[in-house]
Amino acid sequence: MKVRQVLRYTVPLLVLFAMSLTTALPSATAQSGTVVPPIPYPDAPKLDIGGTPVQRLTVDQLVTYKTLPEYHQAPWLDALVASGQLPPVEKRLPKEPQVYLKSGMKDGLGVYGDVWRAFSACPTAGYNEMAGVSLGWFGIESYTVRYGSLVKTGPLFRTDQDVQPMPEIAKSWEWSTDGMQLTMHLIEGAKWSDGVAFNADDVMFTWDGYIADDNVNAPHHLDAWTWNGKAASLAKVDDYTVKFTFPVSKPYDAFYLMNESNFDVMPSHQLKQLHPKWSTATPKPTYKDFQNALAPDHLPLVTMGPWSITEYKTDELMILRRNPYYWKVDEAGNQLPYIDEVTFRKGPSGIGRDLCTIAGDCDHMNLENPSGFVEAMTKAQATDAKFGVNWGPEVLGFNVQFNFSLGVGIQDANRDTALRTLFRDLRFRQALSYATDRDGIAQSIMKGPFLRGWAGGLMPGAPGFDKSSVVYYPYDVGSAKTLLAQIGLKLGSDGTLQWPSGPMAGQPVVIQLLASQDAKETQSIAESLIHQWGAVGIKVNMKIIDSQTQTDLRAAGTWDMMVQREGQAFTLPFVNPTALAPLTKNFTLQLEGSTPRQLMDFEPSLVDIVNKYRSTFDTPARNALMVQYNHIFTQNVYNLGIFIGRYGLGLNKRVKNVADGTPVFLYQYVEDAILLDTMWSPVDQQLTQTRPNTIPIYK
């Protein structure tokens, strides 16, 4: 797979683009009672770009596993070893630690010290991450729990292939002759951050207690691990070996179910006794008790990651300190990470991270709220700027999602059923598309070439995107009104559409539209849609929610519509094919409860295409399937795309070992794409730590 180059813009170029920007092609105005047809999706603006290409390497040029003749640690740990508080470093490492190779390091082997300053705009709800609990996002999960997955996919943008993942706690694997079994060999002798041994029991607990238990709000359950109607299974072979058995031969997409964020291995010695399946307590804990077992003040965090959370002050500050039992080293035997401490400021909005980085008080920002782009680019051009910005392809997409579930999350039987039945009427979704001035919203947020209208579905920056597959309904209020009239919705005296019949007859059609507390642009979009949809008689109530509330509402199915920043499945579909169609019970747009869900007429076609895609590894054949998929998706307005743009990666210039061309969001977010534990900074540029010379202390 070809990875696009990053983009580097200067402010003068941006101004030039803004001055030369032409408006989108106007649609023909619908005559009374008619609907204008779709129009060709416009080409992306032609930009004169620069940038540094990604240096593609083989996986074995990045990492290996082996015993080294000697090991070293951060010098201040020597005193803790001498006092008996820690075993010697060689006793804390696995038999064969993972070794990061110099050939994969942009700036070479690093030096110890420094603090990485980050920012989070999401509340920390707790630490039972695989049970659907938010640690606070903005990279917190990546710095801690996601260095304990079976395999790693975030850095694959740097590798010479895009199917086989990088090894992680599974250091190697082999397929059986028939491809029906995958035997995975785990790191041997590694320890959790509290010094307790890691082994296959932790992997099995994560499988049995989260993935195979539908009562736990895990990222994926067994229905995601199902091919041809049959689920995979996992068995322990010995303390450091597990074996998957599949119903089909070599389902390579399974690797993207066992990666970071989908199979983060949880500590069985800490959590198994709290799980309803295994607890011997009286009374037994409930599943809600288990979900909330690790409250925000339950610290330090037990982790396999490079840093452990040691302190948290609600809505103020989080401190992560080096994990002295971390199981990775560089090729000189230096135990990682190089950086001692990570701190997170807490704030109410993701814009705070941008402002903090621009001011020089934070070290990193994912430019994903376009209203802040101009200021960031302007400041980055200053001669004394402490940060730089790189831009990627068009994969920053915002859309509106519909809740199509008829059997899950119904709270008001009359209202909720009527509304979701309306969502399932294609004419209504088309009417919303015609009523949405996508380019107007985009340009109101940021003038220039960075943002443009988007139909939804595959992102224009996706490697397999074909614009001929897009069915693009233009902005045309007349067409929207015609479609709404065809449905039978009529305007009341207050200018709001009313239900024509049934239990809701005569009452106004009112939709709750959710926006994200930390993704500011979702709020800007929602505010615009209130006015644009109001012009055709649709009343919208906006509600801003935090990340944990969003997770809970999605799991329960108790929402109407949601403005969302789209995930990477619509850029690289093979990383999460079960997010593309209702293959699993917890498919967000169509949850399935105790009775089979009622699919809309086009959904079986999407399911069939995605199932074929999962077992197809020929690139042209894959792309052809996605052309079919995207045509059906956009034709049926499965979700309503608003605008597409580009992510910008802002980094403090003192930080070393961030590879050229690192994307903000491709296989994973940038925090999982960067090998965080290899970052370092020169001694003369290091900053004062908040809690120097301390490690996590467990009771």
N, C-alpha and C positions, 0 to 999 in steps of 0.2 A: 504494500500500500504506500502510495506516495504521500508524504506529509508536506503541507504547504509551508513556504517560508514565512517567517514572521515579518511584519510590516513596521517600518520606522517612518514616522511622519514628522515634519517640522511644522511649526505654527504658520510660517508663510504659505506652505503648501495647503494647509487646511483652509486658510483664508481664501486662497485662489480657488479651491474646490467649491467653497461656499458661494463665491461670486459667480462661478460658472454653472452652478447647479440648475438644471432645468426641472420643471415640475413633471410629475408623472402624467402619462397620457390620459386625458380626460375620457370618461366613458360616455357613450351615447345616452342621452336622457331617455328613460323609459316613457313611452306613451301610456296614456291611461289604460290600466288593465293589462299591460305587457311587462315582461321581464327581459332586460338586456342580457345577451349571452356572455359567457366568460371571455376574457381577453387573454392574449399571450402574456406569460409572465415576463416582465422586463429583464434585460441583462443587467448585471451588476455594473456600477460605474467603473470605467477604466481608470485605474490609478497608477501613477508613476511611482513605484515602490522600490525600496531597497531592503536590505535585511541580510542576515547571516543564515545560510542553510543549516539544517540539522546534520550532524555528523553521524552517519549510520554505522552501528557496530553490531557484532554478534553478541549474544548473551554472555558467552564465555570470555569476552573482552571486558565485560562489566563486573561480573562476580564469579566466584568459585567457592568451594568448601574444602578446607584442608587444615591440617595441623601445622603451625609455624614453630620454628625453633625457640622463639621467645616472644613474650607479650609485655606490653607497657600500658600504663594507665595515666589519667590526668594526675600530675604531680601531687596535688593536694590530697589525693586519696591515699598516698603513702602513709600519712599519719594515722588514718583510720585502720589501715592494715596493721601497722605497728602496735596500735592499742588493742587490737583484737576485735574491733567493731566490724571488720570485713575480712573475709578470707583473702589470700593473695589472688591477684587478677587471674592467674592461670587456673585457679580452682573455681573461679566464677564463670568461666567460659565453657562452651560445649567442647566435646572431643574434637570436632572439626567445625570451628566457627565459620560463618559466612565471611568471605574476604572480598572487600571491594578492591578492585585492581586500579592501579595508577593509570592504565591505558584508558579507563573510562572516566577519569577525572579531568575536567577542563583545566583546572588550576593546580593539579597535583595533590600530594599528601598535605594535610593541614596541620595546624597547631592548635593546642588546647586553649580554652578560655572563651570569654565573651558571653553576651546575653542576646537572644533573638527577641525582638519586641513586636508583638502581634496585637491584633484587635478582633474582638468578637461582638456582634450586635444581636446575638441570640442568647436568651437565658439558658443557663445550665440546669437541666431538669434532673440529672442524675448520671450514673455511670454504667448502667446495665445496657450497653449500647446495642447488643444483638436482640434485645427485647423491645426495640423501638424507642429507646430513651435518648434524647439529645444531650450530648455533652456540651453543646454550645456552638457546634459547627465552626465555620471560619478557620478550619484546619486543626481544631483541638483534637478531633478524632484521629487525624492523620499523624499528629506528633506523638500520639500515645498508643491507641489500640490497634491501628492498622498495620503495624509492623509485626503482627502475629497472625496473619492470614496464611492459608496453605500456599498460595502462589501470589505473585505481584504482577499487576498489569499497567499501573500508572506510567512507568518509564518506557513502555514499548514504543513510544514515538521515536525513540533513539535506536531501535533495533532494526535488523535487516529483514524482519518478517513480522506478521501481525496476528498469528494464530497461537503459536506456542507461547505461554507466559514465562515470566522470569520466576526462578525458584524463590521460595521464602522459607517458612518453617518446614515445608516439604522440599528437601534439598535435591531430590531426584525422583524419577518415576519411570515405569515401563508398562507397556500394554501387553496383554496376553496375545497369543497368536491370532485368535479370532477377534481381538479388539473389544471384547465384551467386559474385560476387567482391567482396571488401572491400579497398580500397586504403587503406593507412595511411601518413600522413606523419609522419616522425619529427622530433624537435627537431634543429636544424642548428647545428653548431659547438660542441656540448657536449663536455665532457672528463671522463674518469674521474678519480678522486682523485689519480692519479699524473701527471696532465697529458696523458695519451695521448688522442687524439681518439676520441670515440664515433661509431659510424655503423651502417649496416644490416648490416655484417659481424658485429657482435656479436649482433644479433637472429637472423641466419641460423645462426650457430654454436650459439646456444641451442636453436634448433629442430632442426638436424641432429645436434648432438652430445649432446642430452639427450632431447628429446621424441620424436624419430624414431629414437632408438637404444634398443632394448629392453634392452640390456646395462647401461644406466645407470639407477639407481634414482630416476628423475625422478618428480615428483608425479603427472604424467599422461603417457601415451604416445599414439601415434596412434590406438589403439582408443578413446580418449576423444574424439578429434577425428573420429569416424566417425558418419555418418548414413546410414541405409538400406544399411548394409553397405559404404559407400565412405568412404575417409578424405579429409580436407581436405589441401591442399598449401600451401606458402608459397614465394614466389619474391622475389628481390631485383629491384627495378625500377631503382633507382639508389642512391647512397650514403645517401639519406635517405628512401627510399620502399620499402615492401614490400607485396606483394599476396597475400592469401589467396584460394584457390579452393575452394568448397564444393560438395558433391554435392546440396545442397538450397538453396532460396531463403531468405536472411536468417535463418540459425540464430542468433538472438540469444543463446542460451546459450553460444555460443563466446566471448563477451566474458568469461564467468566461468571460462574456461580460459586467458585471457591476462592475468589480473589478478595482484595481489600474492599471493605464495605459490605460484602455479601457473606463472607465466612471468616469473620474475625474471631479467632479462637478465644474462648472465655475460660477463666480459671476455675476448674471444677472443685479444687480444694476450698475455694471461697464461696462458690455459689450453689453447688450441688445440694448442700444441706438446706438451702433456702427454697429449692424448687419443689412445687407440690408433688411431683412424681416420687421424689426420694426423701423428702423431709420426714423425720421421725418426731417432730415437735407436736405438741398437743395444745391448742388445735392446730391442724395443718395450715400452712400459709395458703392464701388464695393466689391465683395467677396475677392479680393486681398487686398483691404484696410482693410477689417475685419481681415483677416489672420495676417496682419502686424500691427494691432491696438495697440498692446502693445510692443513697440520698446524696445531694450535693456536698454535705459536710462529712461524708463517709470517706475520709482520706487518711493516708495517701492511697492513690489508685494502684491496684495490683495490675501490672501490665507486662507485656513482652516488648513494649516499644522503647525507644531511646530515652524518653523522658517520662516521668511520673508526675501527676498532679499532686502537689503537696499542700497548697493553700488555695482557698476560694472565698472571696467576699462578694456576696450577691450584688450583681450589677455594677461592680467596681473593678475587681482585679482577680486574676488567676495566675498562680506561679507553678511552673513545672521545673523539676530539678532532674539532673542526670540520673538514669537508672544504672546503678553500679554493677548490675548483673546482665547488662545488655550483651547480646550474643553475636555481635558483628565487630570486625576489626578491619583495618586497612592492611595492605600487603607488607607493611613494616611491623605488623603486630600491635599497632596502637588500638586499644579498645575505643570504640566509637560510643557516642557521638563526640565530635570535636567541641561543640558548643556546650557549655555547662548548664545554661538556664534558658528557659523560654517564659516570657511573661505575656499575658493577655490583658489589655485594657478592655473594659466592658462599656458598651454604649448602646443607644437606642436604634441606631441606623447604620447600614453598611457604608454610607457616605462618610461616617466617622473614621473608617479605616483609611479612606482616600485622603482625607484632610490631615490625618495623623502622619501618614507617610510623606505627604507633600511638605508638612511642617518639619520633617526630619525627626519626629518622635516615634515613628514606627518604621519597620524595615521592609514591609511588603504590602502591596495592595493588588487585588484582582480588580481591574477597572471593568466593572460589569453594570454600573449605573451610569448610562450615557450622559446624564445631565451634569456629571462632574468631569467629563473628558477634556473639555477645552481648558479648564484651569490646570488639570494635571499636565497636559501637553505644553502649556505655556510655561509653567514652573520648571518642567524638565529641561527646557532650553536655556535656562539661566546658567551662567558660567559657574556659579557656586552651588548648583543643584546637587543634592546628596543622593538622588535617585535617577534612574533612567526608565524609559517605557518602551516596550516592544509590543507590536500589534500582530494579531493572528488573523485567520480566515473568518468568513462569515458563519460563525457558529453560536453567536449570542442571540438566541431567539426568545421572544416573549409571546405567549399565547393565552387564550382563555380556554379552560377545560370545562366540560359539562359532566354532570353526574347523571348517568343513564340508568342507574340501578333501580329496578322496580321492587326488588324483594329485600333490600338491605338498607338500613338507615332511615326508614320511614318513621317520622315522629308525629306529624299531623297527616293522617291518612288521606284526607281530602286534598289538602294543599300540596303536599309533597308528591303524591301520585299524579295529580293533574300537571304539576310543573315538569316532572321527569318524563311524562308522556308527551308533553309539548316539546321538550328537548329532543325526543326521539323522532320528531317529525322533521324530515329533511328540509321542508319549506321554511321552518322556523330558523334552522341553523343557517340556511342560505340568506334569509332575511337579515339576520344579524351581520352576516358577511357584507351584504350590500349596504347596510346601515353604518358600517365602520370605515371611517376615513383613515386608513392605515398610514399613508404617507403624511397626512396632516398631523397625526399623533407623533410620528417619528420626528418630523421637522420641528414640532413644538417643543420637543425634548432636547434636540440637538440639530441645528442646521448644518448641512454639509453632506458629504458622501458616505458617512459612517453608518447611517441608519436608512432603511427603506422598507416598504411594505413586504409582508411575508404571508403566504397562504396557510402556513402550518405544515406539518409533516416533516420530511427530510430537510435538513438545513442546506442552504445554497453553498456553504463551505464544505459540505461533506464530500469525501473523495468520490462517492458513487452517485452524486446528485446529477440529474438530467432535467433541465428546466422544461423540456417538452412534456414531462410527466405531470406538470402542475396544472390544475384547474383553478383559475384565478378569477374570482367574482369581484368585479370592480365596485368602487364606491358609487352607489346610485340609490338615493333615498326613494325615488319613485318605485324602483323594483322592490325594495324592502316593503313598502306600504302595500304593493300589489300582492306579494306573497302572504303577508299577514292577513290581508282581507280574504284571500283564498282559504286560509285556515278557519276563518269565521270570527276572528278577533275584531271587535269594534271599539271605537273610541267612546269613552264616557264623557260626561260633561266637564270633567277635570282634565281632559286630554290624555288620559291613561287608558290603555287597552283593557278590555274586560273579558272575562271568561264567558263564552256564548251559551254554555249549557252545562249540565251535570251539577254536582254538589257545590261547585264554586261559581255557578252562573251569576252574572251581574257584579261579581267582585273584581277588583283590579288585579292585573297580572303583576306581581311584585317579586323580583329576583334578588336574592342576596349574593353579592359578588365579593369574594374574599381576596384580600391583598396581603402581602407579606410585610411584616414589621422590618425585617432586615434588608429586603430587596426593594429599595425606594421606588424604582421605576414601575414596579407592579402597582404601586399606589397612584402614580401619575397616569398610568394607563386606565385604571379603574375610574379615576376622576373624569377622564376624557370620555369614557364610555357612558357614564351617567348622563352626560349631555347629548352625545351622539345618538344613543339608543332612545333617550327621552324624546328626541325629535320625531321618532316614529311611534311614540306612545308606550314604550317599555319603561317601566319604573324600576330603577336599580338602587338597592341599598348597599353601600360599601361597608365592609367590616375589615379592620386590620388585625391580623393574628400573628402570634409568635410561632417559632419553628415547631415547638413541641405540640402546641394546639393544632397546627396543621397536620402533623403526624397522626395525632389522635382522631381528628375529624376524618381524615382519609381512611383510617383503619375501621372506623365506625360507619362510614358512608353518610354522615350527617352534614352534608353541604350541598349547595346548589351549583354555583359556578366559582371558578377560582382563576385569578390571573397568576400565571406561573412562568418562571424562567426555565426553559425546556432542558432536559437532561441529555447526556451524551449518547443515548440509544438512537437518537435521531441524527447523529453525526456518524457514529460507527455502530450500525445496527447489531453487529455480531457480539458486541460486548454485553448486550442485555436484550436479547430478542423477545423475552417474555414481557417487556414493557411496550411492545408494539401492537399487541392484539390480545384479546381475552383468552389466553391459554391457561391462566392460573386463577384461582378463586379470589385472590387479592389484587387482581388487575384494577387499577385505580378507577377507571371510568365505568367499569361494569363489575362491581363486587358480586360474588355469588355466596348466598347463604345456605340455609338448610334445604332449599329447593333449587333446581336448575334455573339459571338465569335465562331470560328471554333475549336472545341475540337479535339485533336489527338485521335487515335483509342483506346488508353488505358485509357484516362482520365475519360470517363463515368464510368468505373469500380471503379476508385478511388473515384469519387463522390458518387457512390452507397455505397461503403464500409464506407465512412466517415459519410454519413447520417444514416446508421444503427448504427454506433458506437455512434453517438450523443444520441441515445435513448436507449442504452444498458448500464446497470449498474451492470451486473454480470461480475466479474473479468475474469473468464476463457473465457467467450464469447467475451469480449473485446480484450483479448490477441489473440484469434484466428482471429479476424478481423484484428488486426494489423500485424499478420503473413502474411495474404493475401495482405494487403496493402504494406508491405515492400518488398514483393517478386515482385509485379508489379512495384513498384517505382524503385527498383534497377535494375531490368531486363531492364527497359526502360530508365535508366540513367536520371531520371526526373530532378535531379541536380547531379553534379559530385562531390562526396565526395573526399577530398584530404587526410586529416589525422584527427585522433581522439586523444584526450589527456585528461588531468585532470586539472580542475581549482584548484588554491591554494588560500586560504584566509589568508592574512597577516594582523595582527592587532597589534597595540601598546599594550604592556602588562599592561599599566595603566588603560585601558578601562574595565569597569565592565558591567555585565548583557548581554553579548553576549553568547547565549545558546550553549552548547556543540553540536558539529556536524553541526553547521550552514553551509549550502552549499553556494557556490558562486552563483550558478545558478540552481534553480530547478523550483519551482512555479513562482518565479520572481527572479531578481537579488538580491544579498545579502542585498543591501540597503533597499529593501522592505521585506526581510526575518527577518532581525534584527528589533526589535522594537526600532527604533532610539531614540525615546523620553524617553526611560527608561535607556539609557546608562549614566554612570556617572564615575567619577574618584575620588579617595581620595583627600582631600583638600591639603595635602602636596605634591601631584604630579600634581596639576593643573597648567596650563600655563597662561601666561599673555594674556589678550584679546586685540584685536585691537581697538574695540569701546566699552569699558566697560560702564555699567550703562546707555545704550541707548536702545530705542525701535523704531520701525518704526513710522515715523511721516508722516501723509497723509495730502495733501493740500485740 
